[in-house]
Amino acid sequence: MLNELDLSRKIEKNNYKIIMNDLEKKLEFLVRKVKDLGIPVILVFEGWGASGKGTLINKVILPLDPRLFKVYTINNFNEEEKLRPFLWTFWTKTPQDGMISIFDKSWYRKALVERMDNRIEGEELNSVFNDIRSFEKQLADDGNIILKFYLHISKKEQKKRFKDLEKNDSTKWRVTEADWKHNKEYEKYIPIIEEMIEETSFEYAPWTAVEATDSNFATVKVFSKIIEVLEEKINFKESKNKKDIEFNAQETNKDKVKTSLLSNIDLTKSLSREEYKERLKICQKKIRELEYEIYMKRIPVIIAYEGWDAAGKGGNIKRLTERMDPRGYEVVPIAAPSKEELAHHYLWRFWKEVPKGGHITIFDRTWYGRVLVERIEALCSQEEWKRAYKEINEMEKQFSNFGAVVVKFWLQIDKDVQLERFRERENNPEKRWKITDEDWRNREKYDLYEEAISEMLVKTNTKYAPWTIIESNDKYYARIKALKTVIKALEDKLNEK
């Protein structure tokens, strides 16, 4: 593939100026349209050392309003990044609607530099390719334009550029021993680059190989490709039917779960107050010990709480954390998304909260809102919530592959107990703030929610991130079961280590 590129291609200076005058004006106009239409854009620049990535990025941004883009240079991962799944670094830098994120090197570092240096291979490499494909597909499905450029130069040209850089005191620092090693073994790396391109080039996130010997030619090719894709996307967006999409939360789903899983749960399970107090003390002591152990072994832990309104999530979380070291955990309450969060992919706000190695993040409601409240209240399209099951499974798989413990709870109560707790909250001035009009509205859609919950539990129950249903009519029983589940999950992980 790369060997078939004609690296002698060039554009003379006079022609280049004429061509670029037109291309710069077009790009500036299209970027304003992208802003107006709320289309997020991601540009990725990879290539050989000294192939001109920085120079080309500067040329791309020169005609643009600086408020509409951000440039990220990715070199070695810092200590904060190494303690999280590698895609965390990039999820947190994805653009909001109408903005452009430009990456000078990117998530492909693992599939290129680390592979070139023999730090990754085999199953781990396949896992990286899978993670990258799902990352880009999720962003593309959410409306992101993704364009990836690989700047290609010959071994001889690279060597010449390295020498030129070394001659100048202000640029010689840019050439490292690793750069010379890669140049020396140039032929060895060609198939590595070609495999990466073949494994990760799709219609929704295509690679464009750029002949970069002549800077003028490379610039024109990159500008032309960006303009071509932006025009296509803008035309599609503008010609799309402007009518509001009608949602029907009650529409029959061919994949729907025929029998509710929740109807078979034994909600009579309970503990006496004496049993509860005794077991609580033992479990909380054990949790405190395990918190220290997972910190020492740098194991990240994600605990996700979902459940019916008034099922006891808050009280459950309190008993989990009240004897823990507050420096080692964080509780993240999830409410309706903010304006900034709505302008990103729906998973963006959860990726931002992923714990680093050795820390625990507890989510009070989670990314499962996509297939629950957003589905029932028609806050997203049917297409969006249906594909969310796969997207969520992929995200949790990436957490697990990094070594995280993922614990997910569904707190189950029956309809009568929920009504009793609602009324108790209304009649108690100290608890009245807990009950809202929305809680009562949700209760009116109980059957719809029950169907959605059952489907969620079936489609997202995996070995690496299993659901635990907590029988919660009795709060004492529920709290102890949750504590024991966390203890077992942490002990199992520590025994693996």
Secondary structure by P-SEA (a helix, b strand, c coil): ccccccccccccaaaaaaaaaaaaaaaaaaaaaaaaabbbbbbbbbbcccccaaaaaaaaacccccccbbbbbbccccaaaaacccaaaaaaacccccbbbbbccccccccccccccccccaaaaaaaaaaaaaaaaaaaaabbbbbbbbbbbcaaaaaaaaaaaaacccccccccaaaaaaaaacccaaaaaaaaaaacccccbbbbbbbcccaaaaaaaaaaaaaaaaaaaaaaaaacccccbbbbccccccccccccccccccccccccaaaaaaaaaaaaaaaaaaaaaaaaabbbbbbbbbbcccccaaaaaaaaccccccccbbbbbbccccaaaaacccaaaaaaacccccbbbbbccccccccccccccccccaaaaaaaaaaaaaaaaaaaaabbbbbbbbbbbcaaaaaaaaaaaaacccccccccaaaaaaaaaaaaaaaaaaaaaaacccccbbbbbbbcccaaaaaaaaaaaaaaaaaaaaaac
